[in-house]
Structure formats: structure tokens, C-alpha cells
Amino acid sequence: MRDLLTTQKQNCYRELIEKEVYTRLAWKVKYGQEYSRGPSLRGLKASAVPKLPAPRTVLPPVMCTQKPEELAVAQTTETGLQPDMRPVTPLIRSTLYQGFSKEGKGRNLYLQQRSQKSPDEKFQHPVLSSWEYGWRLGELVKEVKKPVYGRSGLVKDTFYARNGIFNSPAPTDRLG
């Protein structure tokens, strides 16, 4: 069962199918006239075969008179829903059409610039329920000041107190 679908067996099966097809074609070429299944259509005149009129489909011309921004507004009024994502700024949109992704320009640069923006800046409201935890958190984080030595309180409480070592840092202990 394990060696049922190996590459070697698949190639063998493919060759068998091709050989069978070529054998059928060779037989058809050699004996096709003698053993035909029905009346041949080659002997009939063109007038005997009925001709069907060709269907003519005429489509109206497509005319788009609205700009993409107007279309977005029109879509929101038609459906009554606002789009989830805010529109892209023209400066970032222009990078999409300049250069090739292989060179780090074009689509590649566009996607890098879009990924630098947070979901708060790209979307009107949280799309996923997991986004609700950090939604608009950037505004609050700017107000909070980080301590100079972020881990110093943890180190003082856990290391120095347990081991009986006194914490009296010298003025030269600063790194920067």
C-alpha cells in the first residue's frame, strides 16, 4: 500500500495511457473508413447541412463618469454601510505605480508603507474582536512616560533583597 503512488508508478501509468491513445489513433487512421459508425458527413453538400444564424449580442458601451472617490461615496449610499478601511492617501497610492516590486519599488514599497500604519489609522472601527483590546491605545501610550531603568525595580525587589546584597549604585554605573 505504501508504494502504491510512487513517482515511478505514476510515470508508468501515464506512459500506458499515452500508448493506448496512440494505438487507438493509429487504428482509426488505418481502419476508420472501413468501420465507420454511421453515415459520413464528408460526402454531403454544404446546402444539405442546415445553417444556424449566428447569435448577435450587442452590449451597451461602458461609460464610467465618476471618479473612484465618488464611486466609494455612491456605494456607501446604495448599501447604507460605510467601508471598513479608510481610503489610501494619494502619496502612498502613487508609489504603487512607480517601479517594480523586484527592485523594492512599486507594490513592494506600497505594502511596506501600508504596513507601517497601525490598524487605528487604516480602519474606521475595529474589524476583528481581538482589535478591541488595543484600539486607540496609541493615544494613551504617548502620555505615559517610561522609567529610565525599566527593570530596576524588579531587580531590586527580587535579587538584592533575597541575597542580602545592599543596593548602593555608584554614579559611574550608568551605561549611557
C-alpha positions, 0 to 999 in steps of 0.5 A: 500500500505504501508504494502504491503512488510512487513517482515511478508508478505514476510515470508508468501509468501515464506512459500506458495511457499515452500508448493506448491513445496512440494505438487507438489513433493509429487504428482509426487512421488505418481502419476508420473508413472501413468501420465507420459508425454511421453515415459520413458527413464528408460526402454531403453538400454544404446546402444539405447541412442546415445553417444556424444564424449566428447569435448577435449580442450587442452590449451597451458601451461602458461609460464610467463618469465618476471618479473612484472617490465618488464611486466609494461615496455612491456605494456607501449610499446604495448599501447604507454601510460605510467601508471598513478601511479608510481610503489610501492617501494619494502619496502612498497610492502613487508609489504603487505605480512607480517601479517594480516590486523586484527592485523594492519599488512599486507594490513592494514599497506600497505594502511596506508603507501600508504596513507601517500604519497601525490598524487605528489609522487604516480602519474606521472601527475595529474589524476583528474582536481581538482589535478591541483590546488595543484600539486607540491605545496609541493615544494613551501610550504617548502620555505615559512616560517610561522609567529610565531603568525599566527593570530596576525595580524588579531587580531590586525587589527580587535579587538584592533583597533575597541575597542580602546584597545592599543596593548602593549604585555608584554614579559611574554605573550608568551605561549611557 
